[in-house]
Amino acid sequence: MKIGYARVSTADQSLDMQIDALTAAGCERVYTEKASGSKDDRVELARVMDLLRAGDMIVVYKLDRLARSTVKLISTLDEIQRRGAEFVSLNDNIDTSTAVGRAFFGMLAVFAEFERNVIVERTRAGLAASRARGRNGGRPKTDRKKVAQAVKLYDTQAHTVTEITEMTGVTKATLYRALKERQ
């Protein structure tokens, strides 16, 4: 059986192009997922791997849809081959049922990991440059005085949590965390 697997990293991305290509390639079933390729706990990929039997074929639109690191790609490919199945990447022209396809897969896996590492390095460099200019990312620092005020208002039981957050600017999560910490 030809089993298609399509993945995008974020919920606002579309799977349509991948699904169309997998359907056109003759996939009898197509499993879709919206999760980062670097995550190891992808539910639909695990489902595909559980269904995989000897003679089956996993088809993806592009190599990086399966995994982002060389180690994960190689381990996934090993598992596919151990089950007696094959792997095809449509956009990368990889077909592990051939010796050339297996060799090409190994080379592309290295480049996929290289690309991911370059993205990570660029992101870190951008954040460092931003910090050097005095801009810090992440959550704004919590004003301890406002948190203390919010806790006091909470203790009076004269206001709802929503009212307290509106009056002080302290988020519900921060208020609840402060209340939990004092116990």
N, C-alpha and C positions, 0 to 999 in steps of 0.2 A: 504494500500500500504506500502511496505517496502522501506524506504528511507535511503540511506547510506550517511554518512557524513565523509569525510576524510580530515585531516589537518596536515600540517607540519609547523614548525616555520619559516624556512628560504627558500629562493628561490632555494638554491642549494641542498635541500633535496628532496628525491623522494617519491612520493605518491603511487608508483606501488604496494608495498606489501599490503597497506591498501585497495586499489581499488580491488586487486585480492581477498582478504578475504571478502570484502563486496559483491562482485559479486557472490562468492561461497556461501554466506549466503542467496542468493536469493533476493538481493536488486534490485528493478525495476529501480530505479534512484540512481545515486551516484553523490553527490555534493562535489567538492574539493576546498581546500583553502590553500593558503600559507600565514599564519599570526600567530602571537604569540597567544598562548592560553589565555594570560592575557588581551588581547584587547577585549573590549566590542563591538566594531563596525565591527564585521566580517560579510561581505556582504553575503557570501554563507550560513552561519549559519542562518542569518536573513531570507534568501530566503526559507530555509528548514522549519523554524518555521512558516512562512507565508503560506506555502503549507500544513502544517500539519492539518489533519482532524481527527475526531473521528474514531477509529479503525485502524489508521495508526501506524506505528512503525518506530522510528528513530534508526538506527543501526550504531555504531561506532566500529572501530577496538579495541580501548583502551579508557578507561575512561578519561585520560588526553587529549585526542583529542577534547573532548567537552568543557572542561573548566579547569582552573588551581586552582581556589579557591573554598573552600567549599560553600561560599555564592553564587557564580555564578553557581556552579553545582546544588545546591538545588533550586535556583530560576529558572534555566532552566528546571529541572525535574518537578517543580511545574507547569510551563507553559505547558510542554508536557502533564502532567496528567490533567490539567484544560481543555485542548483541547480534552480529551478523548483518547489520544494516549499512546503508551508505549515506553520504552527505552530499548535497548539491547546493552551491551558492550561485544563483542565477546571474547576478550582476558581475560577479568576479570570475565567471566561467570555471568554477571548481566542481569537479565530479570525482569523488574519492573512489569510485569503482575503477578508475584508471591509475596507473603508476604516476603519470604526469600530473594528474589531479591531486594525488596525495602529496607530491613534492611541492606543487604550487601552493597548496593549502598551508604547508609549513612556512613557506616564505611569506605569504600574505598575513599569516598570524603574527609574525614578527613585526611587520609594518603596521598592523592594527594596534599593537601594543605601543609601538613607537609614536604613532599619532596621538594616542591617549596621553602618553607621558609628555609630549610637546604641549598639549592643551593644558595639562596640570601645571607645567612649568610657566607657561604664559600667564595663567591665572594667578599663580603665586607672585610672579614678577609685577603684574598689574596691581595686586593688593599691596605689595611692598612700596611701589611707586606712589600709590595713593596715600599710604601711611606717612611716607616721607613728606608729603605735602600737607600733612596735618589732618587728613580725613581717615577716620577709623570706621570700618564696617561693623556689622553686627548690631546687636541691640543697644539702644542708648543706656547709659549708666542709670541705675535706679537711684532716685533721690531718697536717701534714708529718712530725712525729715518728713517727706510726704508719706512714706510707708508707715512711719510711726503714727502720723496723724490718721491715716486710714485705719490702722489697728485700733486706735482710741475710739474713732467713730463707730467701728464695728462693735466694740465692747459696750457702747452705750445702748445698743440695740434700738436706736431711734431711727436708723436709716437702713434701707435695703443695700445689698452689695452693689447693685447697679448705681444707686444714688451716690454711694461712697466713691466708686470709681470715677463717676462724672465730676464730683466735687474736688477730688485730689489728683486725678490724672493717673492714678496707680491702676494697673490692670488687675483683673480678677485673679489671674494666675499668680501675680506677685503678692497680692493680698493673702490669698490662701496659703502660699508658700511661707509668708511671714507668720501667719497664725500657726501653721504646723511647726515651724522652727521654735517657737516659744514654748511648746509643750514638752 
